[in-house]
Amino acid sequence: MAQVQKVAVLVQDGAEPFGLGAMCEVWAEPYHPEDDNPVFDFVVATPRPGRVAGASGFDLHVEHGLDAAADADLVIVTPKRAYLDPSPEVVEVVRAAHERGAMVFAHCTAAFVLGEAGLLDGRRCTTHWRHVDTLREQFPQAQVDENVLYVQDGTIVTGAGAAAGLDAALHVLREEFGSRVAAAAARRIVIPPHRSGGQAQFIARPVPDCDVETLGPLLTWIVEHLDEDLSVEVLARRSLMSPRTFARRFREETGTTPHSWVTAQRVQAAEEMLERTDQPVEWIATRAGFGNAATLRHHFTRARGVSPQQYRRTFTCTADDAPDATVDGVAS
C-alpha cells in the first residue's frame, strides 16, 4: 500500500467524543515547522450528513457523507455507544475499503464494525477489555486478544479502549512515516512516544499504594542508561527490592515484564538512531544496549517486521534533519 495521504474517520449516531478527538489529535493537525510533520487530507464522514447524535450530552455536525471515504488510504472507525448495532452503510464502506487495499483501523468497540464486515475472521484483533468476551461470542472465527493495547494484522488495525486509541494511531503513523514523526506527534500531544502493542490493557495496580514509591524514576533512569546492564537483578538492587518482588511490582505498574519493557525501549532507541544517524548497525547495537548487531537484528526484526537496514532505507532523514542531542539519553 502507498504511504497514507488521505484519512477518513467514520462516525455514527451515539459517537463517543474521545475516540473522535484522539484521531483528530494524530491525523488532523496542520503543519508545524518545528516538527516538519506530514499533513493529511483529513475528513470526517457519516451515513447521513448533518446532525450526528453524540454520547455525552452534545451532538456533532458532520458535513460529509460516506462517499468522502471512497478514496481514503486509511479508514478509521470510531466507537459509538450502541456498539452492537453498527450502521450497515459503515460496515459496507469498511468492507469496500479493505477490498481496494486501504488500511482499516477500528478504535475500541468499533472492532464490532469490522467483525460485521467479515474482516476479523482468522485475524488477531482486540477491543476494550470489558467487551472482549462479547467480541468472541459475536465473531467466533476472530482471534481476540484481551492482553494487548493494539494489534495490526495485515492492513487491519484494532485498538483497545480510550487512550489506547492514541497508541494504536501512533503505531500506524510510525509504520508509515517512521519513529521521528511518531515521536514528534507524541510530544505535541504530551504522551509517551511509544507503548508497545503487547503491553497489557489492564494493570493490576495503576495507582501505587501511598506508602510505596512508584517505579517512575527508575523507568526514567533506564531510558537514560540503555547501554548498561539492565538485568532484573541489577534493577532490583537499584530499587532496594528482591528480584522476585521487583519483577512483581514492575508488572503491576507497567503491565509487562522488565525484560520486555527494556527491550522495547532499546528497539525504540535503535529505531531513532537508524533514522537520525549514519552510524553502522554495530555501533547502534552497542549504544542501544543490545551488545552486538546480531542481537539487535533479532529483536528489531521481531518487533518491527523488517531488519534494521531495511528500516533505515525506508525512514532515514537527511543530515540536516538529524539533531545533535542525545537519543533517549544515549549519546550520539
Legacy VTK file of the C-alpha trace (Angstrom):
# vtk DataFile Version 3.0
C-alpha trace
ASCII
DATASET POLYDATA
POINTS 332 float
0.000 0.000 0.000
1.223 3.516 -0.804
2.033 5.869 2.044
-1.054 7.298 3.731
-2.160 10.662 2.329
-5.926 10.758 2.860
-7.513 9.786 6.186
-11.256 9.307 6.614
-12.793 8.970 10.079
-16.254 7.422 10.197
-18.703 8.419 12.925
-22.177 7.076 13.689
-25.065 8.164 15.908
-24.026 7.813 19.522
-20.441 8.792 18.690
-18.013 8.673 21.618
-16.208 12.057 21.667
-12.849 10.856 22.961
-12.446 8.392 20.115
-13.018 11.091 17.503
-10.902 13.625 19.356
-7.979 11.216 19.683
-7.944 10.594 15.939
-8.089 14.333 15.242
-5.058 14.861 17.501
-2.959 12.500 15.383
-4.308 12.887 11.837
-5.907 16.356 11.557
-3.040 18.624 12.653
-1.869 21.483 10.411
1.800 21.856 9.521
4.170 22.668 12.396
7.546 23.908 11.088
9.321 22.864 14.269
8.152 19.264 13.778
8.126 19.098 9.961
5.093 16.850 10.338
3.150 15.314 7.460
-0.242 16.910 6.793
-3.107 14.681 5.723
-6.197 15.176 3.622
-8.444 14.599 6.647
-12.210 14.136 6.508
-14.913 13.105 8.968
-17.794 11.235 7.326
-21.116 9.779 8.419
-24.007 7.879 6.795
-26.353 10.885 6.872
-24.564 14.266 6.845
-25.793 16.887 9.254
-26.503 16.406 12.920
-24.975 13.264 14.427
-26.107 12.326 17.920
-23.316 12.256 20.470
-22.954 10.028 23.519
-22.013 12.631 26.118
-24.570 15.431 26.178
-23.664 17.154 22.933
-24.056 16.351 19.245
-21.810 16.724 16.206
-22.343 18.392 12.866
-20.718 16.399 10.072
-20.729 17.794 6.547
-19.536 14.773 4.567
-21.280 11.559 3.622
-19.586 8.186 3.389
-18.671 8.744 -0.246
-15.885 11.009 1.069
-14.126 7.855 2.320
-14.169 6.123 -1.067
-10.568 7.070 -1.931
-9.060 7.241 1.570
-5.768 5.448 2.188
-6.658 4.999 5.867
-10.235 4.479 7.048
-10.756 4.854 10.798
-13.933 3.753 12.572
-14.559 5.418 15.923
-16.700 3.827 18.660
-20.313 4.588 19.407
-22.496 3.963 22.441
-24.677 1.190 20.929
-21.719 -0.743 19.562
-23.711 -3.956 18.926
-25.842 -2.135 16.353
-23.388 -0.768 13.752
-24.583 1.174 10.744
-24.932 -1.182 7.721
-23.660 1.618 5.485
-20.482 1.987 7.574
-19.989 -1.780 7.522
-20.141 -1.725 3.717
-17.719 1.204 3.418
-15.238 -0.610 5.662
-15.537 -3.806 3.624
-15.030 -1.909 0.369
-12.027 -0.030 1.767
-10.347 -3.301 2.699
-11.090 -4.848 -0.694
-9.404 -1.957 -2.517
-6.303 -2.242 -0.302
-6.786 0.644 2.121
-5.701 0.323 5.736
-8.641 -0.027 8.135
-8.331 0.934 11.797
-11.044 0.333 14.404
-10.745 2.065 17.762
-12.230 0.390 20.846
-15.693 -1.155 20.250
-15.576 -0.113 16.593
-13.951 -3.541 16.201
-17.525 -4.867 16.085
-17.990 -2.985 12.787
-15.010 -4.857 11.352
-16.472 -8.112 12.608
-19.766 -7.397 10.823
-17.761 -6.700 7.661
-16.078 -10.104 7.935
-12.645 -8.565 8.373
-11.830 -10.232 11.703
-12.252 -13.836 10.563
-8.965 -15.638 11.136
-7.251 -12.415 12.254
-5.755 -11.308 15.554
-7.677 -8.383 16.971
-8.596 -6.644 20.188
-11.121 -4.285 21.742
-11.733 -2.764 25.165
-11.137 -5.384 27.851
-14.733 -5.094 29.070
-16.032 -6.286 25.692
-13.578 -8.973 24.581
-15.878 -11.830 25.609
-18.739 -10.336 23.625
-16.478 -9.896 20.602
-15.506 -13.578 20.826
-19.137 -14.644 21.080
-20.239 -12.468 18.163
-17.338 -13.441 15.896
-16.031 -16.876 16.878
-13.589 -17.003 13.960
-11.753 -13.913 15.209
-8.566 -14.385 17.252
-9.384 -11.960 20.065
-6.531 -10.980 22.382
-7.521 -9.048 25.506
-3.935 -8.695 26.713
-2.756 -6.069 24.221
-3.185 -2.360 23.593
-3.460 -2.741 19.828
-2.961 -5.317 17.083
-2.050 -4.992 13.427
-2.823 -7.990 11.235
-2.080 -7.159 7.637
-3.877 -3.932 6.792
-6.308 -4.308 9.707
-5.578 -2.474 12.967
-7.674 -2.767 16.116
-7.073 -0.868 19.338
-8.262 -1.227 22.904
-10.369 1.405 24.601
-9.873 5.097 25.295
-6.203 6.194 25.434
-5.023 3.032 23.658
-6.538 4.552 20.522
-3.730 7.106 20.609
-1.162 4.321 20.996
-2.628 2.498 18.008
-2.784 5.674 15.909
0.851 6.480 16.720
1.750 2.893 15.790
0.195 3.397 12.345
1.951 6.757 11.996
5.254 5.112 12.952
4.755 2.272 10.474
4.068 4.746 7.675
6.428 7.622 8.455
8.992 6.365 10.966
9.859 6.855 14.617
10.863 10.529 14.322
7.456 11.589 13.007
5.567 9.484 15.574
7.718 10.799 18.429
7.098 14.399 17.340
3.337 13.747 17.312
3.526 12.192 20.777
5.434 15.196 22.136
2.800 17.505 20.690
0.002 15.505 22.356
2.100 15.200 25.543
2.024 11.415 25.850
4.767 8.758 25.898
6.140 8.277 22.375
5.727 4.514 22.290
3.755 1.959 24.261
4.205 -1.469 22.770
1.075 -3.095 21.397
1.897 -6.144 23.506
1.510 -4.253 26.767
-1.374 -5.409 28.954
-4.599 -3.387 28.826
-5.421 -3.905 32.474
-2.723 -3.090 35.015
-3.275 -4.663 38.417
-2.349 -1.537 40.396
-2.461 1.590 38.222
-2.001 3.840 41.271
0.690 2.630 43.720
-0.090 2.429 47.438
0.608 5.755 49.100
3.351 4.262 51.264
5.183 2.700 48.333
7.363 4.647 45.914
6.413 4.423 42.241
8.850 2.955 39.718
8.552 6.093 37.581
12.016 7.454 38.471
13.569 4.073 37.745
11.929 3.918 34.316
13.372 7.326 33.506
16.813 6.155 34.657
16.561 3.022 32.491
15.845 5.056 29.345
18.907 7.189 30.101
21.181 4.133 30.597
20.114 1.688 27.902
23.711 0.745 27.128
24.281 -0.587 30.657
23.438 -3.900 32.349
19.685 -3.724 32.961
19.055 -7.234 34.232
16.332 -7.848 36.816
18.995 -8.384 39.452
20.651 -5.022 38.748
17.352 -3.141 38.629
16.096 -4.858 41.773
19.216 -3.818 43.683
18.777 -0.258 42.485
15.173 -0.354 43.722
16.165 -1.936 47.057
13.973 -4.975 46.422
14.464 -8.673 45.914
14.377 -9.736 42.239
11.081 -11.544 42.786
9.409 -8.570 44.481
10.784 -6.190 41.866
9.518 -8.300 38.955
6.060 -8.477 40.511
5.962 -4.744 41.222
7.182 -3.943 37.718
4.378 -5.937 36.087
1.812 -4.366 38.411
2.873 -0.856 37.440
3.660 -1.288 33.746
1.617 -4.292 32.639
4.658 -6.089 31.248
7.922 -7.725 32.352
11.184 -5.829 32.952
12.856 -7.672 30.060
10.052 -6.869 27.609
9.914 -3.221 28.665
13.665 -2.705 28.436
13.829 -4.473 25.065
11.065 -2.239 23.696
12.942 0.881 24.843
16.151 -0.390 23.237
14.374 -1.110 19.960
12.909 2.400 20.012
16.328 3.942 20.672
17.826 1.904 17.818
14.952 2.963 15.588
15.638 6.638 16.200
19.401 6.245 15.711
18.809 4.419 12.425
16.763 7.387 11.250
18.912 10.192 12.611
22.489 8.969 12.154
24.574 7.204 9.527
26.431 5.141 12.125
26.865 1.401 11.393
24.437 -1.095 12.890
27.128 -2.496 15.198
27.641 0.976 16.732
23.891 1.439 17.174
23.577 -2.011 18.747
26.162 -1.069 21.373
24.643 2.334 22.145
21.129 0.886 22.395
22.273 -1.818 24.786
21.976 -4.885 22.547
25.708 -5.542 22.628
26.106 -6.693 19.038
24.468 -6.356 15.646
23.096 -9.908 15.590
21.125 -9.385 18.801
19.849 -6.043 17.558
18.738 -7.594 14.263
16.910 -10.383 16.104
14.919 -8.107 18.407
14.396 -5.334 15.850
13.077 -7.697 13.173
10.830 -9.426 15.680
9.390 -6.116 16.892
9.154 -4.205 13.605
8.897 -6.935 10.961
11.873 -5.584 8.994
15.631 -5.633 9.504
17.465 -2.541 10.795
18.934 -1.993 7.330
15.515 -2.148 5.677
14.095 0.231 8.266
16.939 2.686 7.687
16.405 2.660 3.910
12.724 3.432 4.426
12.894 6.128 7.088
16.350 7.747 7.072
16.188 11.522 7.380
18.753 13.823 5.817
21.819 15.022 7.674
20.194 18.452 8.042
17.296 16.864 9.949
19.457 14.932 12.404
19.624 16.621 15.819
22.805 16.979 17.838
21.054 15.990 21.052
21.141 12.562 22.614
18.673 9.886 21.533
16.620 8.848 24.578
19.585 9.516 26.791
22.050 7.598 24.589
24.714 9.958 23.282
25.187 10.017 19.514
LINES 1 333
332 0 1 2 3 4 5 6 7 8 9 10 11 12 13 14 15 16 17 18 19 20 21 22 23 24 25 26 27 28 29 30 31 32 33 34 35 36 37 38 39 40 41 42 43 44 45 46 47 48 49 50 51 52 53 54 55 56 57 58 59 60 61 62 63 64 65 66 67 68 69 70 71 72 73 74 75 76 77 78 79 80 81 82 83 84 85 86 87 88 89 90 91 92 93 94 95 96 97 98 99 100 101 102 103 104 105 106 107 108 109 110 111 112 113 114 115 116 117 118 119 120 121 122 123 124 125 126 127 128 129 130 131 132 133 134 135 136 137 138 139 140 141 142 143 144 145 146 147 148 149 150 151 152 153 154 155 156 157 158 159 160 161 162 163 164 165 166 167 168 169 170 171 172 173 174 175 176 177 178 179 180 181 182 183 184 185 186 187 188 189 190 191 192 193 194 195 196 197 198 199 200 201 202 203 204 205 206 207 208 209 210 211 212 213 214 215 216 217 218 219 220 221 222 223 224 225 226 227 228 229 230 231 232 233 234 235 236 237 238 239 240 241 242 243 244 245 246 247 248 249 250 251 252 253 254 255 256 257 258 259 260 261 262 263 264 265 266 267 268 269 270 271 272 273 274 275 276 277 278 279 280 281 282 283 284 285 286 287 288 289 290 291 292 293 294 295 296 297 298 299 300 301 302 303 304 305 306 307 308 309 310 311 312 313 314 315 316 317 318 319 320 321 322 323 324 325 326 327 328 329 330 331
